[in-house]
Amino acid sequence: MFPFDIEDEEAMPEIEEEKELEEYEVDFESGKLTGRKISGKEAVKQWIHIALSIDRYHYTQYSWEYGSELRELIGKHYDEAYIMTEAKRMVEEAVMQNEKITGIRDFKCSMKCSTLTMSFTAETIYGEIEVSENV
């Protein structure tokens, strides 16, 4: 009713709601978009898959923070302990670029021939996501 009451309401900053991550769904078998939008855990899981599949520093359309360097471990005769340590570090670097991911745990990996197989649990603001990837 008094002018100072109105000014106080107008002076209060609006709190922006954090938007839920939303992506277009990709059919990885065909390599095409499905036309459907996904969000939450599904979108984060897809983001992780793409981030681990993209070679870091290779494509100019992606920033240098996006992608992984996991392919550098393949074809080399590194010790298994070294591969495990480096793969975990590279995965953490890649996935922690997404602000919706708070950490990873239960990381396991193995190298057979020219395939690096990894599994881990990604902790996100939407809950836990079980991830299994081959590089």
VEXZAVEX-172176 format. One line per field, with one value per atom (N, C-alpha, C): residue number from 1; residue in one letter; atom name; x, y, z. Coordinates in steps of 0.2 Angstrom, whole numbers. Layout:
<bavos>
k <- NUM,... $
r <- A,... $
a <- CA,... $
u <- X,... $
v <- Y,... $
w <- Z,... $
</bavos>
This chain:
<bavos>
k <- 1,1,1,2,2,2,3,3,3,4,4,4,5,5,5,6,6,6,7,7,7,8,8,8,9,9,9,10,10,10,11,11,11,12,12,12,13,13,13,14,14,14,15,15,15,16,16,16,17,17,17,18,18,18,19,19,19,20,20,20,21,21,21,22,22,22,23,23,23,24,24,24,25,25,25,26,26,26,27,27,27,28,28,28,29,29,29,30,30,30,31,31,31,32,32,32,33,33,33,34,34,34,35,35,35,36,36,36,37,37,37,38,38,38,39,39,39,40,40,40,41,41,41,42,42,42,43,43,43,44,44,44,45,45,45,46,46,46,47,47,47,48,48,48,49,49,49,50,50,50,51,51,51,52,52,52,53,53,53,54,54,54,55,55,55,56,56,56,57,57,57,58,58,58,59,59,59,60,60,60,61,61,61,62,62,62,63,63,63,64,64,64,65,65,65,66,66,66,67,67,67,68,68,68,69,69,69,70,70,70,71,71,71,72,72,72,73,73,73,74,74,74,75,75,75,76,76,76,77,77,77,78,78,78,79,79,79,80,80,80,81,81,81,82,82,82,83,83,83,84,84,84,85,85,85,86,86,86,87,87,87,88,88,88,89,89,89,90,90,90,91,91,91,92,92,92,93,93,93,94,94,94,95,95,95,96,96,96,97,97,97,98,98,98,99,99,99,100,100,100,101,101,101,102,102,102,103,103,103,104,104,104,105,105,105,106,106,106,107,107,107,108,108,108,109,109,109,110,110,110,111,111,111,112,112,112,113,113,113,114,114,114,115,115,115,116,116,116,117,117,117,118,118,118,119,119,119,120,120,120,121,121,121,122,122,122,123,123,123,124,124,124,125,125,125,126,126,126,127,127,127,128,128,128,129,129,129,130,130,130,131,131,131,132,132,132,133,133,133,134,134,134,135,135,135 $
r <- M,M,M,F,F,F,P,P,P,F,F,F,D,D,D,I,I,I,E,E,E,D,D,D,E,E,E,E,E,E,A,A,A,M,M,M,P,P,P,E,E,E,I,I,I,E,E,E,E,E,E,E,E,E,K,K,K,E,E,E,L,L,L,E,E,E,E,E,E,Y,Y,Y,E,E,E,V,V,V,D,D,D,F,F,F,E,E,E,S,S,S,G,G,G,K,K,K,L,L,L,T,T,T,G,G,G,R,R,R,K,K,K,I,I,I,S,S,S,G,G,G,K,K,K,E,E,E,A,A,A,V,V,V,K,K,K,Q,Q,Q,W,W,W,I,I,I,H,H,H,I,I,I,A,A,A,L,L,L,S,S,S,I,I,I,D,D,D,R,R,R,Y,Y,Y,H,H,H,Y,Y,Y,T,T,T,Q,Q,Q,Y,Y,Y,S,S,S,W,W,W,E,E,E,Y,Y,Y,G,G,G,S,S,S,E,E,E,L,L,L,R,R,R,E,E,E,L,L,L,I,I,I,G,G,G,K,K,K,H,H,H,Y,Y,Y,D,D,D,E,E,E,A,A,A,Y,Y,Y,I,I,I,M,M,M,T,T,T,E,E,E,A,A,A,K,K,K,R,R,R,M,M,M,V,V,V,E,E,E,E,E,E,A,A,A,V,V,V,M,M,M,Q,Q,Q,N,N,N,E,E,E,K,K,K,I,I,I,T,T,T,G,G,G,I,I,I,R,R,R,D,D,D,F,F,F,K,K,K,C,C,C,S,S,S,M,M,M,K,K,K,C,C,C,S,S,S,T,T,T,L,L,L,T,T,T,M,M,M,S,S,S,F,F,F,T,T,T,A,A,A,E,E,E,T,T,T,I,I,I,Y,Y,Y,G,G,G,E,E,E,I,I,I,E,E,E,V,V,V,S,S,S,E,E,E,N,N,N,V,V,V $
a <- N,CA,C,N,CA,C,N,CA,C,N,CA,C,N,CA,C,N,CA,C,N,CA,C,N,CA,C,N,CA,C,N,CA,C,N,CA,C,N,CA,C,N,CA,C,N,CA,C,N,CA,C,N,CA,C,N,CA,C,N,CA,C,N,CA,C,N,CA,C,N,CA,C,N,CA,C,N,CA,C,N,CA,C,N,CA,C,N,CA,C,N,CA,C,N,CA,C,N,CA,C,N,CA,C,N,CA,C,N,CA,C,N,CA,C,N,CA,C,N,CA,C,N,CA,C,N,CA,C,N,CA,C,N,CA,C,N,CA,C,N,CA,C,N,CA,C,N,CA,C,N,CA,C,N,CA,C,N,CA,C,N,CA,C,N,CA,C,N,CA,C,N,CA,C,N,CA,C,N,CA,C,N,CA,C,N,CA,C,N,CA,C,N,CA,C,N,CA,C,N,CA,C,N,CA,C,N,CA,C,N,CA,C,N,CA,C,N,CA,C,N,CA,C,N,CA,C,N,CA,C,N,CA,C,N,CA,C,N,CA,C,N,CA,C,N,CA,C,N,CA,C,N,CA,C,N,CA,C,N,CA,C,N,CA,C,N,CA,C,N,CA,C,N,CA,C,N,CA,C,N,CA,C,N,CA,C,N,CA,C,N,CA,C,N,CA,C,N,CA,C,N,CA,C,N,CA,C,N,CA,C,N,CA,C,N,CA,C,N,CA,C,N,CA,C,N,CA,C,N,CA,C,N,CA,C,N,CA,C,N,CA,C,N,CA,C,N,CA,C,N,CA,C,N,CA,C,N,CA,C,N,CA,C,N,CA,C,N,CA,C,N,CA,C,N,CA,C,N,CA,C,N,CA,C,N,CA,C,N,CA,C,N,CA,C,N,CA,C,N,CA,C,N,CA,C,N,CA,C,N,CA,C,N,CA,C,N,CA,C,N,CA,C,N,CA,C,N,CA,C,N,CA,C,N,CA,C,N,CA,C,N,CA,C,N,CA,C,N,CA,C,N,CA,C,N,CA,C,N,CA,C,N,CA,C,N,CA,C,N,CA,C $
u <- 4,0,4,10,14,19,22,26,33,35,41,40,33,32,32,30,30,37,41,48,52,50,54,52,46,44,47,48,51,59,61,69,71,67,69,71,76,78,74,73,70,74,72,77,75,81,80,80,75,75,80,84,89,85,87,84,86,81,83,87,92,96,91,91,86,90,90,94,89,91,88,90,86,88,92,97,101,100,99,99,106,110,117,118,113,114,113,109,108,112,114,118,113,107,102,98,96,91,85,81,75,69,70,65,62,64,61,66,64,68,68,74,75,77,76,79,81,83,85,91,90,95,96,91,92,97,95,100,107,108,115,118,115,118,120,116,117,123,123,129,135,135,141,144,139,141,144,141,144,151,151,158,163,162,167,169,164,165,169,169,172,179,184,191,192,195,196,202,201,206,206,201,201,196,191,185,185,185,185,178,173,166,165,170,169,175,173,178,183,189,194,193,188,186,181,179,174,177,175,178,183,185,190,196,201,208,209,203,204,207,206,209,217,220,227,230,225,228,227,224,223,229,231,237,244,244,250,251,257,258,259,254,255,253,256,254,247,244,236,235,239,238,238,243,243,237,235,228,223,222,216,217,222,223,222,225,224,217,214,207,202,203,199,200,206,207,204,205,202,195,192,184,182,185,183,184,189,190,184,183,178,171,169,162,161,166,165,164,164,163,155,151,144,142,139,138,132,129,124,127,133,137,141,140,144,150,150,156,155,160,160,163,160,163,162,165,165,168,173,176,180,178,182,183,189,191,195,195,199,201,207,209,209,206,206,207,213,215,215,211,210,204,201,195,196,194,195,187,186,179,179,174,174,167,166,160,161,156,156,149,149,142,143,139,140,135,137,132,130,124,121,116,114,109,102,101,95,95,101,102,108,109,114,113,118,117,123,121,126,128,134,137,142,141,146,148,154,156,162,162,168,171,178,181,186 $
v <- -6,0,6,6,12,11,16,16,12,12,8,0,-2,-9,-11,-7,-9,-9,-4,-4,-10,-13,-18,-25,-25,-31,-31,-25,-24,-25,-23,-24,-31,-35,-42,-46,-48,-52,-58,-60,-66,-72,-77,-83,-87,-88,-92,-100,-104,-111,-114,-119,-122,-127,-126,-130,-137,-142,-149,-150,-154,-155,-158,-156,-158,-159,-165,-166,-170,-169,-173,-180,-185,-192,-195,-198,-201,-209,-211,-219,-221,-223,-225,-230,-235,-240,-237,-232,-229,-223,-220,-214,-208,-208,-203,-201,-194,-192,-195,-197,-200,-195,-188,-183,-182,-186,-186,-183,-179,-175,-180,-180,-184,-179,-180,-176,-180,-177,-180,-185,-191,-196,-199,-199,-202,-197,-190,-185,-185,-186,-187,-193,-198,-205,-204,-201,-200,-195,-190,-185,-189,-193,-197,-201,-205,-209,-205,-199,-195,-192,-190,-187,-192,-198,-203,-206,-205,-207,-202,-196,-190,-190,-190,-189,-181,-180,-173,-170,-164,-160,-162,-166,-169,-165,-163,-160,-152,-148,-141,-138,-142,-139,-140,-144,-145,-141,-139,-136,-141,-138,-143,-146,-144,-147,-153,-154,-159,-165,-171,-177,-180,-186,-190,-191,-194,-196,-203,-207,-214,-218,-216,-220,-220,-215,-215,-221,-224,-230,-236,-236,-242,-243,-249,-251,-250,-248,-247,-253,-254,-260,-258,-254,-251,-257,-256,-260,-259,-265,-265,-260,-259,-254,-247,-246,-239,-238,-242,-242,-240,-244,-243,-236,-233,-227,-221,-222,-217,-216,-222,-223,-219,-220,-217,-210,-207,-200,-197,-200,-198,-197,-203,-203,-197,-196,-191,-184,-183,-177,-175,-181,-180,-179,-183,-182,-177,-174,-169,-162,-162,-156,-154,-159,-158,-156,-151,-148,-152,-157,-161,-167,-168,-174,-172,-175,-173,-178,-184,-188,-195,-199,-206,-210,-217,-221,-228,-233,-240,-241,-238,-238,-245,-248,-254,-254,-256,-256,-262,-264,-270,-269,-271,-271,-278,-279,-285,-283,-286,-284,-277,-274,-267,-264,-267,-264,-263,-256,-254,-254,-259,-259,-256,-252,-248,-249,-248,-248,-244,-240,-235,-233,-230,-227,-219,-216,-209,-206,-202,-198,-192,-191,-185,-181,-176,-172,-176,-180,-184,-191,-193,-199,-203,-209,-213,-216,-216,-219,-224,-231,-236,-235,-234,-233,-239,-242,-247,-245,-244,-241,-245,-246,-249,-244,-244,-239,-243 $
w <- 0,0,0,4,4,-2,-5,-11,-9,-3,-2,-2,-1,-1,-8,-13,-20,-23,-21,-23,-20,-14,-12,-16,-18,-22,-29,-32,-38,-38,-32,-31,-30,-28,-27,-33,-34,-40,-41,-47,-49,-48,-45,-45,-51,-55,-61,-59,-62,-61,-65,-63,-66,-71,-78,-83,-83,-84,-85,-91,-91,-98,-103,-109,-114,-120,-123,-129,-134,-141,-146,-145,-146,-145,-151,-151,-156,-156,-162,-163,-165,-160,-161,-166,-167,-172,-179,-181,-187,-188,-182,-182,-184,-183,-185,-179,-179,-174,-175,-169,-169,-170,-168,-168,-162,-157,-150,-145,-141,-136,-129,-126,-120,-115,-109,-103,-97,-92,-86,-87,-84,-84,-91,-95,-102,-106,-105,-109,-106,-100,-97,-99,-99,-102,-109,-113,-120,-121,-117,-117,-115,-110,-108,-114,-117,-123,-128,-130,-135,-133,-127,-125,-125,-123,-123,-130,-135,-142,-146,-144,-148,-146,-151,-150,-148,-142,-140,-144,-146,-150,-158,-160,-167,-171,-168,-172,-170,-175,-174,-171,-173,-170,-163,-160,-153,-149,-143,-139,-137,-135,-132,-126,-122,-116,-117,-123,-125,-128,-126,-129,-124,-127,-123,-127,-123,-126,-125,-124,-123,-129,-135,-141,-140,-137,-136,-132,-128,-124,-129,-134,-138,-143,-144,-148,-145,-139,-136,-131,-129,-125,-118,-115,-108,-103,-97,-92,-90,-88,-86,-81,-76,-70,-73,-78,-81,-85,-89,-93,-88,-83,-78,-75,-73,-70,-75,-81,-86,-89,-90,-92,-87,-81,-76,-76,-76,-76,-83,-88,-95,-94,-92,-91,-87,-81,-76,-79,-83,-86,-91,-95,-100,-97,-93,-90,-85,-82,-77,-80,-87,-91,-90,-89,-89,-81,-81,-74,-70,-74,-71,-68,-69,-67,-61,-55,-49,-47,-51,-49,-53,-52,-55,-49,-49,-44,-47,-44,-46,-53,-55,-61,-62,-68,-70,-77,-79,-86,-88,-94,-96,-104,-106,-113,-116,-121,-125,-132,-135,-142,-142,-147,-148,-145,-140,-137,-130,-128,-121,-118,-114,-111,-104,-103,-96,-94,-87,-84,-78,-76,-70,-69,-63,-61,-61,-64,-65,-60,-55,-50,-53,-54,-57,-52,-54,-50,-51,-56,-57,-54,-51,-48,-51,-50,-53,-59,-64,-70,-71,-73,-74,-82,-83,-89,-91,-97,-100,-107,-108,-115,-117,-124,-127,-132,-132,-136,-140 $
</bavos>
